[in-house]
Amino acid sequence: MALSQVRAGKPTSDYLQYVLNRITAPGSLYLALVAIIPIIALVLFGASQNFPFGGTAILIVVGVGLDTAKQIESQLQQRSYL
C-alpha cells in the first residue's frame, strides 16, 4: 500500500498499525537474539558465570559505535563544505 493512497481515519490507523507491526516484530527478534548471545557464549566457550558481557553491554557498545561513526561522517562532510 503506497503512502499516497492512505487517507485520514480508519485507513490511516490500519496503515500505521501495519507499519508498526512490520518494524516491531524483527526488532524484538533482534533484541531477543542479542540477549541470548551471552548465554550461548557461556555454553560454547565454557566461560564462567562471571562473563563480563551481557546483552545490555553489547547493545551499548553497538550504539556508541554507530553514534561515533555518524559523528565522524558528519565532521568529514562539514569539512568538505568549508
PDB file of N, CA, C and O in Angstrom, chain B, residues numbered from 101:
ATOM      1  N   MET B 101       0.844  -1.163   0.000  1.00  0.00           N
ATOM      2  CA  MET B 101       0.000   0.000   0.000  1.00  0.00           C
ATOM      3  C   MET B 101       0.894   1.231   0.000  1.00  0.00           C
ATOM      4  O   MET B 101       1.719   1.408   0.896  1.00  0.00           O
ATOM      5  N   ALA B 102       0.728   2.068  -0.993  1.00  0.00           N
ATOM      6  CA  ALA B 102       1.535   3.277  -1.092  1.00  0.00           C
ATOM      7  C   ALA B 102       1.019   4.322  -0.123  1.00  0.00           C
ATOM      8  O   ALA B 102      -0.173   4.365   0.183  1.00  0.00           O
ATOM      9  N   LEU B 103       1.909   5.152   0.352  1.00  0.00           N
ATOM     10  CA  LEU B 103       1.547   6.175   1.326  1.00  0.00           C
ATOM     11  C   LEU B 103       0.527   7.160   0.752  1.00  0.00           C
ATOM     12  O   LEU B 103      -0.322   7.662   1.488  1.00  0.00           O
ATOM     13  N   SER B 104       0.598   7.443  -0.545  1.00  0.00           N
ATOM     14  CA  SER B 104      -0.321   8.411  -1.143  1.00  0.00           C
ATOM     15  C   SER B 104      -1.759   7.896  -1.168  1.00  0.00           C
ATOM     16  O   SER B 104      -2.687   8.686  -1.338  1.00  0.00           O
ATOM     17  N   GLN B 105      -1.961   6.591  -1.002  1.00  0.00           N
ATOM     18  CA  GLN B 105      -3.298   6.023  -1.034  1.00  0.00           C
ATOM     19  C   GLN B 105      -3.970   6.028   0.332  1.00  0.00           C
ATOM     20  O   GLN B 105      -5.145   5.675   0.434  1.00  0.00           O
ATOM     21  N   VAL B 106      -3.276   6.407   1.353  1.00  0.00           N
ATOM     22  CA  VAL B 106      -3.817   6.365   2.705  1.00  0.00           C
ATOM     23  C   VAL B 106      -4.488   7.688   3.026  1.00  0.00           C
ATOM     24  O   VAL B 106      -3.900   8.756   2.861  1.00  0.00           O
ATOM     25  N   ARG B 107      -5.727   7.602   3.487  1.00  0.00           N
ATOM     26  CA  ARG B 107      -6.482   8.797   3.853  1.00  0.00           C
ATOM     27  C   ARG B 107      -6.670   8.837   5.372  1.00  0.00           C
ATOM     28  O   ARG B 107      -6.475   7.837   6.063  1.00  0.00           O
ATOM     29  N   ALA B 108      -7.048  10.000   5.865  1.00  0.00           N
ATOM     30  CA  ALA B 108      -7.274  10.164   7.298  1.00  0.00           C
ATOM     31  C   ALA B 108      -8.422   9.261   7.757  1.00  0.00           C
ATOM     32  O   ALA B 108      -9.372   9.010   7.016  1.00  0.00           O
ATOM     33  N   GLY B 109      -8.309   8.788   8.985  1.00  0.00           N
ATOM     34  CA  GLY B 109      -9.360   7.953   9.551  1.00  0.00           C
ATOM     35  C   GLY B 109      -8.907   6.517   9.716  1.00  0.00           C
ATOM     36  O   GLY B 109      -7.740   6.255  10.008  1.00  0.00           O
ATOM     37  N   LYS B 110      -9.825   5.594   9.530  1.00  0.00           N
ATOM     38  CA  LYS B 110      -9.564   4.174   9.727  1.00  0.00           C
ATOM     39  C   LYS B 110      -8.439   3.651   8.821  1.00  0.00           C
ATOM     40  O   LYS B 110      -7.596   2.893   9.299  1.00  0.00           O
ATOM     41  N   PRO B 111      -8.391   4.027   7.519  1.00  0.00           N
ATOM     42  CA  PRO B 111      -7.281   3.539   6.679  1.00  0.00           C
ATOM     43  C   PRO B 111      -5.908   3.966   7.205  1.00  0.00           C
ATOM     44  O   PRO B 111      -4.945   3.202   7.135  1.00  0.00           O
ATOM     45  N   THR B 112      -5.823   5.191   7.731  1.00  0.00           N
ATOM     46  CA  THR B 112      -4.557   5.657   8.291  1.00  0.00           C
ATOM     47  C   THR B 112      -4.175   4.832   9.503  1.00  0.00           C
ATOM     48  O   THR B 112      -3.021   4.427   9.648  1.00  0.00           O
ATOM     49  N   SER B 113      -5.131   4.585  10.366  1.00  0.00           N
ATOM     50  CA  SER B 113      -4.886   3.773  11.545  1.00  0.00           C
ATOM     51  C   SER B 113      -4.431   2.369  11.159  1.00  0.00           C
ATOM     52  O   SER B 113      -3.488   1.834  11.742  1.00  0.00           O
ATOM     53  N   ASP B 114      -5.097   1.779  10.186  1.00  0.00           N
ATOM     54  CA  ASP B 114      -4.733   0.445   9.721  1.00  0.00           C
ATOM     55  C   ASP B 114      -3.329   0.429   9.127  1.00  0.00           C
ATOM     56  O   ASP B 114      -2.555  -0.496   9.375  1.00  0.00           O
ATOM     57  N   TYR B 115      -3.004   1.451   8.345  1.00  0.00           N
ATOM     58  CA  TYR B 115      -1.685   1.518   7.722  1.00  0.00           C
ATOM     59  C   TYR B 115      -0.585   1.675   8.770  1.00  0.00           C
ATOM     60  O   TYR B 115       0.442   1.001   8.701  1.00  0.00           O
ATOM     61  N   LEU B 116      -0.798   2.557   9.730  1.00  0.00           N
ATOM     62  CA  LEU B 116       0.202   2.750  10.780  1.00  0.00           C
ATOM     63  C   LEU B 116       0.378   1.480  11.612  1.00  0.00           C
ATOM     64  O   LEU B 116       1.498   1.147  11.999  1.00  0.00           O
ATOM     65  N   GLN B 117      -0.710   0.773  11.887  1.00  0.00           N
ATOM     66  CA  GLN B 117      -0.606  -0.491  12.617  1.00  0.00           C
ATOM     67  C   GLN B 117       0.185  -1.515  11.811  1.00  0.00           C
ATOM     68  O   GLN B 117       0.987  -2.261  12.373  1.00  0.00           O
ATOM     69  N   TYR B 118      -0.033  -1.556  10.513  1.00  0.00           N
ATOM     70  CA  TYR B 118       0.693  -2.463   9.613  1.00  0.00           C
ATOM     71  C   TYR B 118       2.192  -2.160   9.644  1.00  0.00           C
ATOM     72  O   TYR B 118       3.014  -3.067   9.767  1.00  0.00           O
ATOM     73  N   VAL B 119       2.536  -0.873   9.529  1.00  0.00           N
ATOM     74  CA  VAL B 119       3.944  -0.477   9.534  1.00  0.00           C
ATOM     75  C   VAL B 119       4.592  -0.790  10.882  1.00  0.00           C
ATOM     76  O   VAL B 119       5.704  -1.317  10.927  1.00  0.00           O
ATOM     77  N   LEU B 120       3.911  -0.473  11.971  1.00  0.00           N
ATOM     78  CA  LEU B 120       4.467  -0.737  13.298  1.00  0.00           C
ATOM     79  C   LEU B 120       4.682  -2.229  13.531  1.00  0.00           C
ATOM     80  O   LEU B 120       5.685  -2.624  14.126  1.00  0.00           O
ATOM     81  N   ASN B 121       3.759  -3.053  13.072  1.00  0.00           N
ATOM     82  CA  ASN B 121       3.935  -4.500  13.214  1.00  0.00           C
ATOM     83  C   ASN B 121       5.141  -4.988  12.429  1.00  0.00           C
ATOM     84  O   ASN B 121       5.869  -5.865  12.894  1.00  0.00           O
ATOM     85  N   ARG B 122       5.361  -4.433  11.248  1.00  0.00           N
ATOM     86  CA  ARG B 122       6.495  -4.856  10.429  1.00  0.00           C
ATOM     87  C   ARG B 122       7.822  -4.382  11.009  1.00  0.00           C
ATOM     88  O   ARG B 122       8.853  -5.013  10.777  1.00  0.00           O
ATOM     89  N   ILE B 123       7.815  -3.295  11.752  1.00  0.00           N
ATOM     90  CA  ILE B 123       9.042  -2.794  12.376  1.00  0.00           C
ATOM     91  C   ILE B 123       9.286  -3.494  13.714  1.00  0.00           C
ATOM     92  O   ILE B 123      10.417  -3.870  14.021  1.00  0.00           O
ATOM     93  N   THR B 124       8.245  -3.665  14.495  1.00  0.00           N
ATOM     94  CA  THR B 124       8.379  -4.188  15.853  1.00  0.00           C
ATOM     95  C   THR B 124       8.781  -5.652  15.889  1.00  0.00           C
ATOM     96  O   THR B 124       9.619  -6.035  16.705  1.00  0.00           O
ATOM     97  N   ALA B 125       8.211  -6.473  15.034  1.00  0.00           N
ATOM     98  CA  ALA B 125       8.493  -7.916  15.068  1.00  0.00           C
ATOM     99  C   ALA B 125       9.974  -8.219  14.828  1.00  0.00           C
ATOM    100  O   ALA B 125      10.574  -8.918  15.644  1.00  0.00           O
ATOM    101  N   PRO B 126      10.593  -7.729  13.749  1.00  0.00           N
ATOM    102  CA  PRO B 126      12.023  -8.011  13.559  1.00  0.00           C
ATOM    103  C   PRO B 126      12.889  -7.382  14.656  1.00  0.00           C
ATOM    104  O   PRO B 126      13.889  -7.966  15.073  1.00  0.00           O
ATOM    105  N   GLY B 127      12.502  -6.193  15.118  1.00  0.00           N
ATOM    106  CA  GLY B 127      13.271  -5.541  16.173  1.00  0.00           C
ATOM    107  C   GLY B 127      13.263  -6.332  17.467  1.00  0.00           C
ATOM    108  O   GLY B 127      14.287  -6.438  18.142  1.00  0.00           O
ATOM    109  N   SER B 128      12.119  -6.884  17.812  1.00  0.00           N
ATOM    110  CA  SER B 128      12.040  -7.673  19.042  1.00  0.00           C
ATOM    111  C   SER B 128      12.812  -8.980  18.902  1.00  0.00           C
ATOM    112  O   SER B 128      13.419  -9.446  19.867  1.00  0.00           O
ATOM    113  N   LEU B 129      12.796  -9.576  17.709  1.00  0.00           N
ATOM    114  CA  LEU B 129      13.596 -10.794  17.495  1.00  0.00           C
ATOM    115  C   LEU B 129      15.088 -10.483  17.598  1.00  0.00           C
ATOM    116  O   LEU B 129      15.853 -11.270  18.155  1.00  0.00           O
ATOM    117  N   TYR B 130      15.499  -9.334  17.061  1.00  0.00           N
ATOM    118  CA  TYR B 130      16.895  -8.931  17.151  1.00  0.00           C
ATOM    119  C   TYR B 130      17.313  -8.732  18.610  1.00  0.00           C
ATOM    120  O   TYR B 130      18.373  -9.202  19.022  1.00  0.00           O
ATOM    121  N   LEU B 131      16.491  -8.044  19.383  1.00  0.00           N
ATOM    122  CA  LEU B 131      16.819  -7.820  20.790  1.00  0.00           C
ATOM    123  C   LEU B 131      16.859  -9.131  21.566  1.00  0.00           C
ATOM    124  O   LEU B 131      17.696  -9.298  22.454  1.00  0.00           O
ATOM    125  N   ALA B 132      15.975 -10.052  21.246  1.00  0.00           N
ATOM    126  CA  ALA B 132      15.996 -11.366  21.899  1.00  0.00           C
ATOM    127  C   ALA B 132      17.293 -12.098  21.567  1.00  0.00           C
ATOM    128  O   ALA B 132      17.897 -12.723  22.439  1.00  0.00           O
ATOM    129  N   LEU B 133      17.717 -12.023  20.317  1.00  0.00           N
ATOM    130  CA  LEU B 133      18.966 -12.674  19.915  1.00  0.00           C
ATOM    131  C   LEU B 133      20.162 -12.067  20.650  1.00  0.00           C
ATOM    132  O   LEU B 133      21.043 -12.792  21.114  1.00  0.00           O
ATOM    133  N   VAL B 134      20.191 -10.745  20.755  1.00  0.00           N
ATOM    134  CA  VAL B 134      21.289 -10.076  21.458  1.00  0.00           C
ATOM    135  C   VAL B 134      21.298 -10.469  22.935  1.00  0.00           C
ATOM    136  O   VAL B 134      22.368 -10.626  23.524  1.00  0.00           O
ATOM    137  N   ALA B 135      20.131 -10.627  23.532  1.00  0.00           N
ATOM    138  CA  ALA B 135      20.059 -11.011  24.942  1.00  0.00           C
ATOM    139  C   ALA B 135      20.518 -12.449  25.152  1.00  0.00           C
ATOM    140  O   ALA B 135      20.996 -12.792  26.234  1.00  0.00           O
ATOM    141  N   ILE B 136      20.380 -13.288  24.138  1.00  0.00           N
ATOM    142  CA  ILE B 136      20.758 -14.701  24.262  1.00  0.00           C
ATOM    143  C   ILE B 136      22.245 -14.925  23.980  1.00  0.00           C
ATOM    144  O   ILE B 136      22.794 -15.949  24.386  1.00  0.00           O
ATOM    145  N   ILE B 137      22.901 -13.997  23.300  1.00  0.00           N
ATOM    146  CA  ILE B 137      24.320 -14.166  22.942  1.00  0.00           C
ATOM    147  C   ILE B 137      25.200 -14.507  24.140  1.00  0.00           C
ATOM    148  O   ILE B 137      26.011 -15.427  24.029  1.00  0.00           O
ATOM    149  N   PRO B 138      25.091 -13.823  25.277  1.00  0.00           N
ATOM    150  CA  PRO B 138      25.942 -14.197  26.421  1.00  0.00           C
ATOM    151  C   PRO B 138      25.694 -15.629  26.905  1.00  0.00           C
ATOM    152  O   PRO B 138      26.632 -16.309  27.320  1.00  0.00           O
ATOM    153  N   ILE B 139      24.460 -16.084  26.857  1.00  0.00           N
ATOM    154  CA  ILE B 139      24.165 -17.453  27.280  1.00  0.00           C
ATOM    155  C   ILE B 139      24.810 -18.439  26.324  1.00  0.00           C
ATOM    156  O   ILE B 139      25.365 -19.451  26.752  1.00  0.00           O
ATOM    157  N   ILE B 140      24.739 -18.151  25.034  1.00  0.00           N
ATOM    158  CA  ILE B 140      25.378 -19.016  24.038  1.00  0.00           C
ATOM    159  C   ILE B 140      26.891 -19.029  24.259  1.00  0.00           C
ATOM    160  O   ILE B 140      27.521 -20.082  24.161  1.00  0.00           O
ATOM    161  N   ALA B 141      27.473 -17.873  24.555  1.00  0.00           N
ATOM    162  CA  ALA B 141      28.915 -17.801  24.809  1.00  0.00           C
ATOM    163  C   ALA B 141      29.293 -18.622  26.036  1.00  0.00           C
ATOM    164  O   ALA B 141      30.331 -19.284  26.044  1.00  0.00           O
ATOM    165  N   LEU B 142      28.464 -18.584  27.066  1.00  0.00           N
ATOM    166  CA  LEU B 142      28.743 -19.381  28.265  1.00  0.00           C
ATOM    167  C   LEU B 142      28.772 -20.865  27.932  1.00  0.00           C
ATOM    168  O   LEU B 142      29.635 -21.597  28.416  1.00  0.00           O
ATOM    169  N   VAL B 143      27.839 -21.307  27.113  1.00  0.00           N
ATOM    170  CA  VAL B 143      27.750 -22.730  26.771  1.00  0.00           C
ATOM    171  C   VAL B 143      28.863 -23.140  25.816  1.00  0.00           C
ATOM    172  O   VAL B 143      29.527 -24.151  26.045  1.00  0.00           O
ATOM    173  N   LEU B 144      29.078 -22.379  24.756  1.00  0.00           N
ATOM    174  CA  LEU B 144      30.047 -22.760  23.730  1.00  0.00           C
ATOM    175  C   LEU B 144      31.488 -22.679  24.201  1.00  0.00           C
ATOM    176  O   LEU B 144      32.294 -23.559  23.898  1.00  0.00           O
ATOM    177  N   PHE B 145      31.811 -21.645  24.928  1.00  0.00           N
ATOM    178  CA  PHE B 145      33.198 -21.425  25.324  1.00  0.00           C
ATOM    179  C   PHE B 145      33.499 -21.860  26.748  1.00  0.00           C
ATOM    180  O   PHE B 145      34.635 -21.743  27.207  1.00  0.00           O
ATOM    181  N   GLY B 146      32.509 -22.350  27.436  1.00  0.00           N
ATOM    182  CA  GLY B 146      32.721 -22.802  28.806  1.00  0.00           C
ATOM    183  C   GLY B 146      33.165 -21.688  29.735  1.00  0.00           C
ATOM    184  O   GLY B 146      33.920 -21.925  30.677  1.00  0.00           O
ATOM    185  N   ALA B 147      32.705 -20.490  29.478  1.00  0.00           N
ATOM    186  CA  ALA B 147      33.087 -19.349  30.314  1.00  0.00           C
ATOM    187  C   ALA B 147      32.446 -19.482  31.690  1.00  0.00           C
ATOM    188  O   ALA B 147      31.445 -20.175  31.866  1.00  0.00           O
ATOM    189  N   SER B 148      33.038 -18.816  32.637  1.00  0.00           N
ATOM    190  CA  SER B 148      32.490 -18.860  33.986  1.00  0.00           C
ATOM    191  C   SER B 148      31.234 -17.997  34.067  1.00  0.00           C
ATOM    192  O   SER B 148      30.908 -17.283  33.118  1.00  0.00           O
ATOM    193  N   GLN B 149      30.543 -18.059  35.175  1.00  0.00           N
ATOM    194  CA  GLN B 149      29.341 -17.260  35.365  1.00  0.00           C
ATOM    195  C   GLN B 149      29.658 -15.777  35.480  1.00  0.00           C
ATOM    196  O   GLN B 149      28.756 -14.942  35.410  1.00  0.00           O
ATOM    197  N   ASN B 150      30.927 -15.445  35.655  1.00  0.00           N
ATOM    198  CA  ASN B 150      31.340 -14.041  35.747  1.00  0.00           C
ATOM    199  C   ASN B 150      31.653 -13.472  34.370  1.00  0.00           C
ATOM    200  O   ASN B 150      32.505 -12.592  34.247  1.00  0.00           O
ATOM    201  N   PHE B 151      30.979 -13.959  33.338  1.00  0.00           N
ATOM    202  CA  PHE B 151      31.186 -13.476  31.977  1.00  0.00           C
ATOM    203  C   PHE B 151      30.909 -11.975  31.951  1.00  0.00           C
ATOM    204  O   PHE B 151      29.826 -11.551  32.353  1.00  0.00           O
ATOM    205  N   PRO B 152      31.860 -11.161  31.489  1.00  0.00           N
ATOM    206  CA  PRO B 152      31.740  -9.710  31.652  1.00  0.00           C
ATOM    207  C   PRO B 152      30.750  -9.011  30.730  1.00  0.00           C
ATOM    208  O   PRO B 152      30.427  -7.847  30.967  1.00  0.00           O
ATOM    209  N   PHE B 153      30.257  -9.673  29.691  1.00  0.00           N
ATOM    210  CA  PHE B 153      29.391  -9.000  28.731  1.00  0.00           C
ATOM    211  C   PHE B 153      27.993  -9.588  28.750  1.00  0.00           C
ATOM    212  O   PHE B 153      27.803 -10.785  28.534  1.00  0.00           O
ATOM    213  N   GLY B 154      27.032  -8.743  29.009  1.00  0.00           N
ATOM    214  CA  GLY B 154      25.636  -9.147  28.934  1.00  0.00           C
ATOM    215  C   GLY B 154      25.006  -8.543  27.691  1.00  0.00           C
ATOM    216  O   GLY B 154      25.668  -7.819  26.948  1.00  0.00           O
ATOM    217  N   GLY B 155      23.762  -8.828  27.464  1.00  0.00           N
ATOM    218  CA  GLY B 155      23.062  -8.299  26.307  1.00  0.00           C
ATOM    219  C   GLY B 155      23.016  -6.783  26.305  1.00  0.00           C
ATOM    220  O   GLY B 155      23.137  -6.155  25.253  1.00  0.00           O
ATOM    221  N   THR B 156      22.843  -6.197  27.474  1.00  0.00           N
ATOM    222  CA  THR B 156      22.780  -4.742  27.572  1.00  0.00           C
ATOM    223  C   THR B 156      24.122  -4.115  27.202  1.00  0.00           C
ATOM    224  O   THR B 156      24.158  -3.093  26.518  1.00  0.00           O
ATOM    225  N   ALA B 157      25.209  -4.710  27.642  1.00  0.00           N
ATOM    226  CA  ALA B 157      26.535  -4.184  27.321  1.00  0.00           C
ATOM    227  C   ALA B 157      26.788  -4.233  25.822  1.00  0.00           C
ATOM    228  O   ALA B 157      27.372  -3.308  25.259  1.00  0.00           O
ATOM    229  N   ILE B 158      26.353  -5.303  25.177  1.00  0.00           N
ATOM    230  CA  ILE B 158      26.529  -5.414  23.727  1.00  0.00           C
ATOM    231  C   ILE B 158      25.744  -4.320  23.020  1.00  0.00           C
ATOM    232  O   ILE B 158      26.253  -3.693  22.090  1.00  0.00           O
ATOM    233  N   LEU B 159      24.500  -4.083  23.454  1.00  0.00           N
ATOM    234  CA  LEU B 159      23.688  -3.025  22.846  1.00  0.00           C
ATOM    235  C   LEU B 159      24.332  -1.655  23.029  1.00  0.00           C
ATOM    236  O   LEU B 159      24.322  -0.838  22.109  1.00  0.00           O
ATOM    237  N   ILE B 160      24.889  -1.400  24.205  1.00  0.00           N
ATOM    238  CA  ILE B 160      25.533  -0.108  24.462  1.00  0.00           C
ATOM    239  C   ILE B 160      26.761   0.062  23.577  1.00  0.00           C
ATOM    240  O   ILE B 160      26.962   1.134  23.005  1.00  0.00           O
ATOM    241  N   VAL B 161      27.579  -0.969  23.455  1.00  0.00           N
ATOM    242  CA  VAL B 161      28.784  -0.888  22.626  1.00  0.00           C
ATOM    243  C   VAL B 161      28.415  -0.629  21.168  1.00  0.00           C
ATOM    244  O   VAL B 161      29.030   0.210  20.510  1.00  0.00           O
ATOM    245  N   VAL B 162      27.420  -1.341  20.667  1.00  0.00           N
ATOM    246  CA  VAL B 162      26.998  -1.144  19.281  1.00  0.00           C
ATOM    247  C   VAL B 162      26.428   0.259  19.094  1.00  0.00           C
ATOM    248  O   VAL B 162      26.733   0.919  18.102  1.00  0.00           O
ATOM    249  N   GLY B 163      25.606   0.722  20.035  1.00  0.00           N
ATOM    250  CA  GLY B 163      25.034   2.060  19.938  1.00  0.00           C
ATOM    251  C   GLY B 163      26.091   3.145  19.947  1.00  0.00           C
ATOM    252  O   GLY B 163      26.012   4.088  19.160  1.00  0.00           O
ATOM    253  N   VAL B 164      27.071   3.033  20.816  1.00  0.00           N
ATOM    254  CA  VAL B 164      28.149   4.023  20.886  1.00  0.00           C
ATOM    255  C   VAL B 164      28.981   3.988  19.608  1.00  0.00           C
ATOM    256  O   VAL B 164      29.382   5.032  19.093  1.00  0.00           O
ATOM    257  N   GLY B 165      29.235   2.790  19.103  1.00  0.00           N
ATOM    258  CA  GLY B 165      29.995   2.668  17.859  1.00  0.00           C
ATOM    259  C   GLY B 165      29.282   3.311  16.686  1.00  0.00           C
ATOM    260  O   GLY B 165      29.905   4.020  15.895  1.00  0.00           O
ATOM    261  N   LEU B 166      27.983   3.075  16.561  1.00  0.00           N
ATOM    262  CA  LEU B 166      27.212   3.689  15.477  1.00  0.00           C
ATOM    263  C   LEU B 166      27.163   5.204  15.612  1.00  0.00           C
ATOM    264  O   LEU B 166      27.278   5.919  14.617  1.00  0.00           O
ATOM    265  N   ASP B 167      26.991   5.701  16.838  1.00  0.00           N
ATOM    266  CA  ASP B 167      26.953   7.143  17.058  1.00  0.00           C
ATOM    267  C   ASP B 167      28.301   7.780  16.743  1.00  0.00           C
ATOM    268  O   ASP B 167      28.350   8.860  16.155  1.00  0.00           O
ATOM    269  N   THR B 168      29.384   7.131  17.123  1.00  0.00           N
ATOM    270  CA  THR B 168      30.724   7.649  16.830  1.00  0.00           C
ATOM    271  C   THR B 168      30.949   7.706  15.323  1.00  0.00           C
ATOM    272  O   THR B 168      31.471   8.698  14.813  1.00  0.00           O
ATOM    273  N   ALA B 169      30.562   6.655  14.609  1.00  0.00           N
ATOM    274  CA  ALA B 169      30.715   6.647  13.157  1.00  0.00           C
ATOM    275  C   ALA B 169      29.896   7.755  12.514  1.00  0.00           C
ATOM    276  O   ALA B 169      30.347   8.386  11.558  1.00  0.00           O
ATOM    277  N   LYS B 170      28.690   7.996  13.034  1.00  0.00           N
ATOM    278  CA  LYS B 170      27.834   9.051  12.497  1.00  0.00           C
ATOM    279  C   LYS B 170      28.460  10.425  12.741  1.00  0.00           C
ATOM    280  O   LYS B 170      28.405  11.291  11.868  1.00  0.00           O
ATOM    281  N   GLN B 171      29.055  10.634  13.920  1.00  0.00           N
ATOM    282  CA  GLN B 171      29.690  11.917  14.223  1.00  0.00           C
ATOM    283  C   GLN B 171      30.918  12.149  13.357  1.00  0.00           C
ATOM    284  O   GLN B 171      31.157  13.269  12.906  1.00  0.00           O
ATOM    285  N   ILE B 172      31.701  11.093  13.121  1.00  0.00           N
ATOM    286  CA  ILE B 172      32.880  11.218  12.263  1.00  0.00           C
ATOM    287  C   ILE B 172      32.457  11.569  10.847  1.00  0.00           C
ATOM    288  O   ILE B 172      33.060  12.437  10.216  1.00  0.00           O
ATOM    289  N   GLU B 173      31.418  10.897  10.338  1.00  0.00           N
ATOM    290  CA  GLU B 173      30.927  11.191   8.997  1.00  0.00           C
ATOM    291  C   GLU B 173      30.422  12.626   8.909  1.00  0.00           C
ATOM    292  O   GLU B 173      30.644  13.306   7.906  1.00  0.00           O
ATOM    293  N   SER B 174      29.745  13.086   9.954  1.00  0.00           N
ATOM    294  CA  SER B 174      29.249  14.460   9.979  1.00  0.00           C
ATOM    295  C   SER B 174      30.406  15.458   9.940  1.00  0.00           C
ATOM    296  O   SER B 174      30.347  16.452   9.216  1.00  0.00           O
ATOM    297  N   GLN B 175      31.439  15.197  10.708  1.00  0.00           N
ATOM    298  CA  GLN B 175      32.607  16.091  10.721  1.00  0.00           C
ATOM    299  C   GLN B 175      33.295  16.120   9.353  1.00  0.00           C
ATOM    300  O   GLN B 175      33.704  17.182   8.883  1.00  0.00           O
ATOM    301  N   LEU B 176      33.419  14.963   8.722  1.00  0.00           N
ATOM    302  CA  LEU B 176      34.057  14.909   7.405  1.00  0.00           C
ATOM    303  C   LEU B 176      33.231  15.659   6.369  1.00  0.00           C
ATOM    304  O   LEU B 176      33.792  16.351   5.520  1.00  0.00           O
ATOM    305  N   GLN B 177      31.917  15.537   6.425  1.00  0.00           N
ATOM    306  CA  GLN B 177      31.070  16.277   5.491  1.00  0.00           C
ATOM    307  C   GLN B 177      31.160  17.779   5.737  1.00  0.00           C
ATOM    308  O   GLN B 177      31.173  18.571   4.795  1.00  0.00           O
ATOM    309  N   GLN B 178      31.221  18.164   7.009  1.00  0.00           N
ATOM    310  CA  GLN B 178      31.305  19.577   7.348  1.00  0.00           C
ATOM    311  C   GLN B 178      32.608  20.173   6.822  1.00  0.00           C
ATOM    312  O   GLN B 178      32.606  21.299   6.324  1.00  0.00           O
ATOM    313  N   ARG B 179      33.703  19.454   6.919  1.00  0.00           N
ATOM    314  CA  ARG B 179      34.990  19.952   6.440  1.00  0.00           C
ATOM    315  C   ARG B 179      35.018  20.071   4.932  1.00  0.00           C
ATOM    316  O   ARG B 179      35.696  20.948   4.396  1.00  0.00           O
ATOM    317  N   SER B 180      34.294  19.209   4.236  1.00  0.00           N
ATOM    318  CA  SER B 180      34.310  19.284   2.776  1.00  0.00           C
ATOM    319  C   SER B 180      33.504  20.486   2.265  1.00  0.00           C
ATOM    320  O   SER B 180      33.703  20.918   1.129  1.00  0.00           O
ATOM    321  N   TYR B 181      32.603  21.028   3.082  1.00  0.00           N
ATOM    322  CA  TYR B 181      31.801  22.183   2.677  1.00  0.00           C
ATOM    323  C   TYR B 181      32.497  23.497   2.979  1.00  0.00           C
ATOM    324  O   TYR B 181      32.058  24.539   2.492  1.00  0.00           O
ATOM    325  N   LEU B 182      33.553  23.489   3.755  1.00  0.00           N
ATOM    326  CA  LEU B 182      34.241  24.736   4.113  1.00  0.00           C
ATOM    327  C   LEU B 182      35.121  25.240   2.998  1.00  0.00           C
ATOM    328  O   LEU B 182      35.767  26.278   3.142  1.00  0.00           O
TER     329      LEU B 182
END
